[in-house]
Amino acid sequence: MKNKNIFLKDTTAVISGAFSAFANIKNEIDIIIKSRLDKFINSQNLVNREDFEALEDRHEKLLAEFNLLKAKFNRKNSK
């Protein structure tokens, strides 16, 4: 009976270690894929969504400021 318990504990430890190793391999593969995708995007001169949206927001703010200054300029020149 004692040998069976030792065998079960050893088997459990081996299986647990295997699952842990597979989880680590999956994480490594995810990191490698993400890295290669980032390299490809950078080589194609593409921007990610966050950078695009930040630039779009900045553009909208500058356009609003430009229109405001244009309106002030037109009011001063019309007087």
N, C-alpha and C positions, 0 to 999 in steps of 0.2 A: 504494500500500500504506500509505503514511504517513497519507493522508487517511482510510482505512478505520479505522486505529487511533485516530485522533483522534475520528472519528465514534462508534466503539464506546465509547471512554472517556467522551465527552459523554453518550451514550445511557445508559450505566451510571450516571453521576452523576445524571442526571435521574430515572431509575427509582429509584435509591437515595433521592433526595430526596423523591420521591412516597411511597415506603413509609414514610419517616420522618414525613412530614406526616400520612399516614393513621393511623399509630400515635399521634401526638400528638392528632389529632382524636378517636380512640377514647378516649384517656385523659380528654380534656376532657368528652366525653359522659358517661363513667362518673362523673366528679366532679359534673356537673350533675344527673344522675339521683339520685345519693346525697344531694346537698344538698336536692333537692326532696322526696325521701322522708323525710329527717330533719325538714324543715319540716312535712310532713304529719303525721308521728308526733307531733311536739311540739304541733301544733294540736289533735290528738285526745286529748291528755293520756295517751298511752300510754307505757309504759316499755320499754326494750330488755331483752333477755334477761339481760345481765350485771348490770344494776341489780336486776332481779327476783331473780336467784339470790343476790346479795349481801344483799338485804333478807330473803330466805327464810332464809339462814344466820344472820343476826343474830336473827331471830325465834326460831329453834330454840335458840340459845344463851340468849336471855333467858327462854324458856319453861323450859329446864332449870334455870336459876338460880332462877326463880320457884318451881318445884316443890321445889327443895332448901330454899329459905327457908321455904316452906310446911310442909315436913316438920319442920324445926327448930322452927318456931313451934308446931306441933301437939304435938311432944314436950315442949316447955317447959310448955305449958298443961295437958298431961295429968298432970304430976307433982304 
